[in-house]
């Protein structure tokens, strides 16, 4: 099996990595960090979350934290893009 390099992204935030870091002592309601990294720019977003967060809540956080902040840079050829709220 040959290993292949990832393709070079043409635009920021078209290729990202995500991971969770924690368990941290609880601060307010949060005890985990959701880390999102843009492969092109190496820009990182750290979003405090809880261990009990559900997928739908993560999706809305992604829209709020990434799409709303970087919507000019995200590939708008994605059919679902027009359904994302432009402001939250």
BAPA-721206 format. One record per residue: residue number from 1; z, x, y of N, C-alpha, C, O in turn. Coordinates in steps of 0.05 Angstrom, whole numbers, plus 32768, in hexadecimal, padded with zeros to 4 digits. Each point is the difference from the previous one (the first is absolute). Layout:
BEGIN
{num->NUM	n_z->Z	n_x->X	n_y->Y	ca_z->Z	ca_x->X	ca_y->Y	c_z->Z	c_x->X	c_y->Y	o_z->Z	o_x->X	o_y->Y}
...
***
This chain:
BEGIN
{num->1	n_z->8000	n_x->8011	n_y->7FE8	ca_z->8000	ca_x->7FEF	ca_y->8018	c_z->8000	c_x->8012	c_y->8019	o_z->8011	o_x->8011	o_y->8003}
{num->2	n_z->7FDC	n_x->7FEB	n_y->800E	ca_z->7FFE	ca_x->800F	ca_y->8019	c_z->800F	c_x->7FF2	c_y->8016	o_z->7FFF	o_x->7FE8	o_y->8003}
{num->3	n_z->800E	n_x->8028	n_y->800E	ca_z->800D	ca_x->7FF5	ca_y->8017	c_z->7FEC	c_x->8001	c_y->8018	o_z->7FF2	o_x->8013	o_y->8003}
{num->4	n_z->800E	n_x->7FD8	n_y->800C	ca_z->7FEE	ca_x->7FFE	ca_y->8017	c_z->8011	c_x->7FFD	c_y->8019	o_z->8015	o_x->7FF3	o_y->8000}
{num->5	n_z->7FE2	n_x->8019	n_y->8016	ca_z->800D	ca_x->7FFD	ca_y->8019	c_z->7FFC	c_x->7FE4	c_y->800B	o_z->7FED	o_x->7FF2	o_y->7FFA}
{num->6	n_z->8027	n_x->8005	n_y->8016	ca_z->7FFC	ca_x->7FE6	ca_y->800E	c_z->7FEA	c_x->8003	c_y->8014	o_z->7FFD	o_x->8016	o_y->800C}
{num->7	n_z->7FF4	n_x->7FD5	n_y->7FF9	ca_z->7FEB	ca_x->8002	ca_y->8015	c_z->800E	c_x->8003	c_y->801B	o_z->8016	o_x->7FF7	o_y->8004}
{num->8	n_z->7FDC	n_x->8017	n_y->800E	ca_z->800B	ca_x->8004	ca_y->801B	c_z->7FFD	c_x->7FE6	c_y->800F	o_z->7FEA	o_x->7FF5	o_y->8002}
{num->9	n_z->802C	n_x->8000	n_y->8009	ca_z->7FFE	ca_x->7FE7	ca_y->800F	c_z->7FEF	c_x->8003	c_y->8018	o_z->8000	o_x->8015	o_y->800E}
{num->10	n_z->7FF1	n_x->7FD6	n_y->7FF8	ca_z->7FEE	ca_x->8000	ca_y->8018	c_z->800F	c_x->7FF6	c_y->8019	o_z->7FF8	o_x->8006	o_y->8016}
{num->11	n_z->801D	n_x->7FEB	n_y->7FE6	ca_z->800F	ca_x->7FF5	ca_y->8016	c_z->801E	c_x->8001	c_y->7FFA	o_z->8007	o_x->7FFF	o_y->7FE8}
{num->12	n_z->800A	n_x->8003	n_y->802C	ca_z->801D	ca_x->7FFF	ca_y->7FFC	c_z->8008	c_x->7FE6	c_y->7FF3	o_z->7FF5	o_x->7FEB	o_y->8006}
{num->13	n_z->801F	n_x->8016	n_y->7FE9	ca_z->800C	ca_x->7FEA	ca_y->7FF2	c_z->7FEE	c_x->7FF2	c_y->7FEC	o_z->8007	o_x->7FEA	o_y->7FF6}
{num->14	n_z->7FE2	n_x->8022	n_y->8003	ca_z->7FEF	ca_x->7FF5	ca_y->7FEA	c_z->800A	c_x->8009	c_y->7FE5	o_z->7FFB	o_x->7FF3	o_y->7FEC}
{num->15	n_z->8013	n_x->8023	n_y->8014	ca_z->800C	ca_x->800B	ca_y->7FE7	c_z->801D	c_x->8007	c_y->8005	o_z->8006	o_x->8011	o_y->8011}
{num->16	n_z->800C	n_x->7FE2	n_y->7FE1	ca_z->801C	ca_x->8004	ca_y->8005	c_z->800F	c_x->8005	c_y->7FE6	o_z->7FF7	o_x->7FF9	o_y->7FEB}
{num->17	n_z->8021	n_x->8012	n_y->8019	ca_z->8013	ca_x->8003	ca_y->7FEA	c_z->8019	c_x->7FF1	c_y->8008	o_z->8007	o_x->7FFF	o_y->8017}
{num->18	n_z->8006	n_x->7FF6	n_y->7FD5	ca_z->801A	ca_x->7FF1	ca_y->8005	c_z->8014	c_x->8008	c_y->7FEA	o_z->7FF9	o_x->8006	o_y->7FE9}
{num->19	n_z->8020	n_x->7FFB	n_y->801F	ca_z->8015	ca_x->8005	ca_y->7FED	c_z->801A	c_x->7FF5	c_y->800C	o_z->8002	o_x->7FFB	o_y->8018}
{num->20	n_z->8012	n_x->8003	n_y->7FD7	ca_z->801B	ca_x->7FF8	ca_y->8009	c_z->8013	c_x->8017	c_y->7FFC	o_z->7FFE	o_x->800E	o_y->7FEC}
{num->21	n_z->8014	n_x->7FF5	n_y->8027	ca_z->8013	ca_x->8016	ca_y->7FFF	c_z->801C	c_x->7FF3	c_y->8003	o_z->8004	o_x->7FEF	o_y->8012}
{num->22	n_z->800F	n_x->8019	n_y->7FDE	ca_z->801A	ca_x->7FF5	ca_y->8002	c_z->800E	c_x->8003	c_y->7FE6	o_z->7FF5	o_x->800C	o_y->7FED}
{num->23	n_z->8020	n_x->7FEB	n_y->8011	ca_z->8012	ca_x->7FED	ca_y->800B	c_z->8012	c_x->800E	c_y->8014	o_z->800C	o_x->8015	o_y->7FFA}
{num->24	n_z->7FF5	n_x->7FE0	n_y->801E	ca_z->8011	ca_x->800B	ca_y->8016	c_z->8018	c_x->7FEE	c_y->8004	o_z->8000	o_x->7FE9	o_y->7FF7}
{num->25	n_z->8015	n_x->8022	n_y->8016	ca_z->8016	ca_x->7FEF	ca_y->8007	c_z->7FF6	c_x->7FEA	c_y->8012	o_z->7FF0	o_x->8005	o_y->8012}
{num->26	n_z->8019	n_x->7FE3	n_y->7FEA	ca_z->7FF5	ca_x->7FE9	ca_y->800F	c_z->8006	c_x->8002	c_y->801E	o_z->8016	o_x->8005	o_y->8008}
{num->27	n_z->7FD5	n_x->7FF8	n_y->8008	ca_z->8001	ca_x->8000	ca_y->801D	c_z->7FF6	c_x->7FE5	c_y->8009	o_z->7FE8	o_x->7FFB	o_y->7FFF}
{num->28	n_z->802A	n_x->7FF4	n_y->800A	ca_z->7FF8	ca_x->7FE4	ca_y->8005	c_z->7FF9	c_x->7FF3	c_y->7FE6	o_z->8011	o_x->7FFE	o_y->7FEE}
{num->29	n_z->7FD7	n_x->7FFA	n_y->800F	ca_z->7FF7	ca_x->7FF3	ca_y->7FE7	c_z->7FEF	c_x->8014	c_y->7FEF	o_z->7FF9	o_x->7FF9	o_y->7FEA}
{num->30	n_z->8000	n_x->801E	n_y->8021	ca_z->7FED	ca_x->8012	ca_y->7FF3	c_z->800D	c_x->8016	c_y->7FF0	o_z->8014	o_x->800C	o_y->8008}
{num->31	n_z->7FE0	n_x->7FFA	n_y->7FE1	ca_z->800A	ca_x->8016	ca_y->7FEF	c_z->7FE9	c_x->8010	c_y->7FF3	o_z->8005	o_x->8010	o_y->7FEE}
{num->32	n_z->7FE2	n_x->7FEB	n_y->801A	ca_z->7FE9	ca_x->800D	ca_y->7FF4	c_z->7FEC	c_x->8006	c_y->8017	o_z->8001	o_x->7FF2	o_y->8014}
{num->33	n_z->7FEE	n_x->8021	n_y->7FE9	ca_z->7FEA	ca_x->8005	ca_y->8012	c_z->7FE6	c_x->7FFC	c_y->7FF2	o_z->7FFC	o_x->800A	o_y->7FEA}
{num->34	n_z->7FF2	n_x->7FE8	n_y->8024	ca_z->7FE4	ca_x->7FFD	ca_y->7FF6	c_z->7FF0	c_x->8014	c_y->8010	o_z->7FFE	o_x->7FFE	o_y->8018}
{num->35	n_z->7FF6	n_x->8015	n_y->7FDA	ca_z->7FF1	ca_x->8016	ca_y->800E	c_z->7FE2	c_x->7FFA	c_y->7FFC	o_z->7FF7	o_x->7FFD	o_y->7FEA}
{num->36	n_z->7FFA	n_x->8002	n_y->802C	ca_z->7FE3	ca_x->7FFD	ca_y->8000	c_z->7FF3	c_x->8017	c_y->800E	o_z->8008	o_x->8007	o_y->8016}
{num->37	n_z->7FE5	n_x->8006	n_y->7FDD	ca_z->7FF3	ca_x->8018	ca_y->800A	c_z->7FE2	c_x->7FFC	c_y->8002	o_z->7FF4	o_x->7FF7	o_y->7FEC}
{num->38	n_z->8000	n_x->800F	n_y->802A	ca_z->7FE3	ca_x->8000	ca_y->8004	c_z->7FF5	c_x->801A	c_y->7FF6	o_z->8008	o_x->8015	o_y->8009}
{num->39	n_z->7FE6	n_x->7FEA	n_y->7FE3	ca_z->7FF5	ca_x->8019	ca_y->7FF5	c_z->7FF0	c_x->8010	c_y->8014	o_z->7FFF	o_x->8018	o_y->7FFE}
{num->40	n_z->7FF4	n_x->7FDA	n_y->8015	ca_z->7FEE	ca_x->800F	ca_y->8012	c_z->8010	c_x->800E	c_y->8016	o_z->7FFB	o_x->8017	o_y->8006}
{num->41	n_z->8019	n_x->7FDB	n_y->8006	ca_z->800E	ca_x->800B	ca_y->8017	c_z->801B	c_x->800C	c_y->7FF8	o_z->800D	o_x->800E	o_y->8011}
{num->42	n_z->7FFD	n_x->7FEC	n_y->7FD8	ca_z->801B	ca_x->8007	ca_y->7FF6	c_z->8016	c_x->7FF3	c_y->8011	o_z->8017	o_x->8009	o_y->8001}
{num->43	n_z->7FE2	n_x->7FE1	n_y->800D	ca_z->8013	ca_x->7FF1	ca_y->800F	c_z->8011	c_x->7FF0	c_y->7FEC	o_z->7FF6	o_x->7FF4	o_y->7FED}
{num->44	n_z->8025	n_x->800C	n_y->8018	ca_z->8012	ca_x->7FF3	ca_y->7FEE	c_z->800F	c_x->7FE9	c_y->800E	o_z->8008	o_x->8003	o_y->8017}
{num->45	n_z->7FFA	n_x->7FE7	n_y->7FDC	ca_z->8011	ca_x->7FEA	ca_y->8009	c_z->8017	c_x->7FFD	c_y->7FED	o_z->7FFC	o_x->7FFF	o_y->7FE7}
{num->46	n_z->801C	n_x->8000	n_y->8023	ca_z->8018	ca_x->7FFC	ca_y->7FF1	c_z->800B	c_x->7FE4	c_y->8007	o_z->8008	o_x->7FFB	o_y->8017}
{num->47	n_z->7FFA	n_x->7FF4	n_y->7FD5	ca_z->8008	ca_x->7FE5	ca_y->8005	c_z->801A	c_x->7FFB	c_y->7FF0	o_z->7FFF	o_x->8001	o_y->7FE7}
{num->48	n_z->8017	n_x->7FF8	n_y->8026	ca_z->8018	ca_x->7FFA	ca_y->7FF1	c_z->7FFE	c_x->7FE5	c_y->7FF2	o_z->7FF7	o_x->7FEC	o_y->800C}
{num->49	n_z->8010	n_x->8014	n_y->7FDA	ca_z->7FFF	ca_x->7FE7	ca_y->7FF0	c_z->8019	c_x->7FFF	c_y->7FEE	o_z->8011	o_x->8012	o_y->8001}
{num->50	n_z->7FF0	n_x->7FD9	n_y->7FEF	ca_z->8016	ca_x->7FFE	ca_y->7FED	c_z->7FF5	c_x->8002	c_y->7FE3	o_z->7FE8	o_x->7FFE	o_y->7FFC}
{num->51	n_z->802A	n_x->8007	n_y->7FF2	ca_z->7FF7	ca_x->8002	ca_y->7FE4	c_z->7FF7	c_x->7FE5	c_y->7FF5	o_z->7FF4	o_x->7FFF	o_y->7FEB}
{num->52	n_z->8013	n_x->7FEB	n_y->8022	ca_z->7FFA	ca_x->7FE6	ca_y->7FF6	c_z->7FE7	c_x->7FF4	c_y->800D	o_z->7FFA	o_x->7FE8	o_y->7FFC}
{num->53	n_z->7FF8	n_x->8027	n_y->8015	ca_z->7FE8	ca_x->7FF6	ca_y->800D	c_z->7FEB	c_x->7FF8	c_y->7FEC	o_z->7FFD	o_x->800D	o_y->7FEB}
{num->54	n_z->7FF4	n_x->7FDE	n_y->801B	ca_z->7FEC	ca_x->7FF6	ca_y->7FEE	c_z->7FE4	c_x->8007	c_y->800A	o_z->7FFC	o_x->8007	o_y->8017}
{num->55	n_z->7FF0	n_x->7FF7	n_y->7FD8	ca_z->7FE5	ca_x->8008	ca_y->8006	c_z->7FF4	c_x->7FF2	c_y->8018	o_z->7FF3	o_x->800D	o_y->8011}
{num->56	n_z->8012	n_x->7FD9	n_y->7FF2	ca_z->7FF5	ca_x->7FF1	ca_y->8017	c_z->800D	c_x->800B	c_y->801A	o_z->7FF2	o_x->8002	o_y->8015}
{num->57	n_z->8027	n_x->8004	n_y->7FEB	ca_z->800D	ca_x->800B	ca_y->8017	c_z->7FF5	c_x->801C	c_y->8007	o_z->7FFC	o_x->8007	o_y->8017}
{num->58	n_z->7FFE	n_x->8009	n_y->7FD4	ca_z->7FF4	ca_x->801A	ca_y->8005	c_z->7FE4	c_x->7FFD	c_y->800C	o_z->7FF8	o_x->8010	o_y->8011}
{num->59	n_z->7FF9	n_x->7FDC	n_y->7FE5	ca_z->7FE5	ca_x->7FFC	ca_y->800B	c_z->8002	c_x->7FFA	c_y->801E	o_z->7FF0	o_x->800B	o_y->8010}
{num->60	n_z->8022	n_x->7FE3	n_y->7FF8	ca_z->8003	ca_x->7FFA	ca_y->801C	c_z->800A	c_x->8018	c_y->8011	o_z->7FF7	o_x->8004	o_y->8016}
{num->61	n_z->801B	n_x->800B	n_y->7FDE	ca_z->8008	ca_x->8019	ca_y->800E	c_z->7FE9	c_x->8013	c_y->8004	o_z->7FFD	o_x->800D	o_y->8015}
{num->62	n_z->7FF1	n_x->7FF5	n_y->7FD7	ca_z->7FE9	ca_x->8011	ca_y->8002	c_z->7FEE	c_x->7FF6	c_y->8017	o_z->7FF6	o_x->8010	o_y->8010}
{num->63	n_z->8006	n_x->7FD6	n_y->7FF1	ca_z->7FEF	ca_x->7FF5	ca_y->8016	c_z->800D	c_x->8006	c_y->801B	o_z->7FF3	o_x->8009	o_y->8013}
{num->64	n_z->8027	n_x->7FF3	n_y->7FEF	ca_z->800F	ca_x->8005	ca_y->8019	c_z->8000	c_x->801D	c_y->8008	o_z->7FFC	o_x->8007	o_y->8017}
{num->65	n_z->800A	n_x->800B	n_y->7FD6	ca_z->8004	ca_x->801C	ca_y->8006	c_z->7FE6	c_x->8011	c_y->8001	o_z->7FFF	o_x->8013	o_y->800E}
{num->66	n_z->7FED	n_x->7FE5	n_y->7FE2	ca_z->7FE8	ca_x->8011	ca_y->7FFF	c_z->7FE8	c_x->7FF1	c_y->800C	o_z->7FF4	o_x->800B	o_y->8012}
{num->67	n_z->8006	n_x->7FDD	n_y->7FE5	ca_z->7FE8	ca_x->7FF3	ca_y->800A	c_z->8002	c_x->7FFA	c_y->801D	o_z->7FED	o_x->8005	o_y->800F}
{num->68	n_z->802A	n_x->7FF0	n_y->7FFA	ca_z->8002	ca_x->7FFA	ca_y->801D	c_z->8000	c_x->8019	c_y->8012	o_z->7FF6	o_x->7FFF	o_y->8016}
{num->69	n_z->8015	n_x->8017	n_y->7FE0	ca_z->8001	ca_x->8018	ca_y->8010	c_z->7FE5	c_x->800F	c_y->7FFF	o_z->7FF9	o_x->800D	o_y->8014}
{num->70	n_z->7FF9	n_x->7FF2	n_y->7FD6	ca_z->7FE8	ca_x->8010	ca_y->7FFC	c_z->7FE7	c_x->7FEF	c_y->7FFB	o_z->7FED	o_x->800A	o_y->7FF4}
{num->71	n_z->8013	n_x->7FDD	n_y->8015	ca_z->7FEA	ca_x->7FEE	ca_y->7FF9	c_z->7FE5	c_x->800A	c_y->8009	o_z->7FEB	o_x->7FF9	o_y->7FF4}
{num->72	n_z->8013	n_x->8017	n_y->8021	ca_z->7FE7	ca_x->800A	ca_y->800A	c_z->7FF5	c_x->8015	c_y->7FEC	o_z->7FE8	o_x->8005	o_y->8000}
{num->73	n_z->8029	n_x->8008	n_y->7FF1	ca_z->7FF8	ca_x->8016	ca_y->7FEF	c_z->7FFB	c_x->7FF7	c_y->7FE3	o_z->7FF4	o_x->800F	o_y->7FF1}
{num->74	n_z->8016	n_x->7FDA	n_y->8007	ca_z->7FFD	ca_x->7FF7	ca_y->7FE4	c_z->7FE4	c_x->7FF5	c_y->7FFC	o_z->7FF5	o_x->7FF3	o_y->8012}
{num->75	n_z->8000	n_x->8012	n_y->7FD7	ca_z->7FE5	ca_x->7FF7	ca_y->7FF9	c_z->7FFF	c_x->7FE1	c_y->8001	o_z->800D	o_x->7FF3	o_y->7FF0}
{num->76	n_z->7FE3	n_x->8003	n_y->8023	ca_z->7FFF	ca_x->7FE3	ca_y->8003	c_z->7FEB	c_x->7FF3	c_y->7FEE	o_z->7FFA	o_x->7FE8	o_y->8003}
{num->77	n_z->7FFB	n_x->8027	n_y->7FEA	ca_z->7FEE	ca_x->7FF5	ca_y->7FED	c_z->800E	c_x->7FF2	c_y->7FE9	o_z->7FF4	o_x->7FF5	o_y->7FEE}
{num->78	n_z->8027	n_x->800C	n_y->8012	ca_z->800F	ca_x->7FF3	ca_y->7FEC	c_z->8000	c_x->7FE2	c_y->8006	o_z->8008	o_x->7FF8	o_y->8015}
{num->79	n_z->7FEF	n_x->7FF7	n_y->7FD8	ca_z->7FFC	ca_x->7FE3	ca_y->8006	c_z->801A	c_x->7FF3	c_y->8009	o_z->7FFF	o_x->7FEE	o_y->8010}
{num->80	n_z->8018	n_x->801A	n_y->7FE5	ca_z->8019	ca_x->7FF3	ca_y->8007	c_z->800B	c_x->8009	c_y->801C	o_z->8013	o_x->7FF4	o_y->8009}
{num->81	n_z->7FE0	n_x->8020	n_y->8003	ca_z->800B	ca_x->800B	ca_y->8019	c_z->8002	c_x->7FEA	c_y->8016	o_z->8014	o_x->7FFF	o_y->800F}
{num->82	n_z->7FD9	n_x->7FEF	n_y->7FF3	ca_z->8000	ca_x->7FEC	ca_y->8015	c_z->8017	c_x->7FEC	c_y->7FFC	o_z->8007	o_x->7FF2	o_y->8013}
{num->83	n_z->8004	n_x->800D	n_y->7FD5	ca_z->8017	ca_x->7FED	ca_y->7FFC	c_z->801A	c_x->800C	c_y->8008	o_z->8014	o_x->7FF2	o_y->8003}
{num->84	n_z->7FED	n_x->8029	n_y->8002	ca_z->8019	ca_x->800C	ca_y->8009	c_z->8006	c_x->7FF7	c_y->801C	o_z->7FEF	o_x->7FFF	o_y->8011}
{num->85	n_z->802A	n_x->7FFA	n_y->7FF5	ca_z->8007	ca_x->7FFA	ca_y->801C	c_z->7FFD	c_x->8018	c_y->8011	o_z->8008	o_x->8016	o_y->7FF8}
{num->86	n_z->7FED	n_x->7FE7	n_y->8020	ca_z->7FFC	ca_x->8016	ca_y->8012	c_z->8019	c_x->8008	c_y->800F	o_z->8003	o_x->8016	o_y->800A}
{num->87	n_z->8010	n_x->7FD8	n_y->7FF7	ca_z->801A	ca_x->8006	ca_y->800C	c_z->8016	c_x->7FF1	c_y->7FF1	o_z->7FFC	o_x->7FE9	o_y->7FF9}
{num->88	n_z->801A	n_x->8024	n_y->8003	ca_z->8016	ca_x->7FF4	ca_y->7FF2	c_z->8018	c_x->7FFE	c_y->8013	o_z->8015	o_x->7FF6	o_y->7FF8}
***
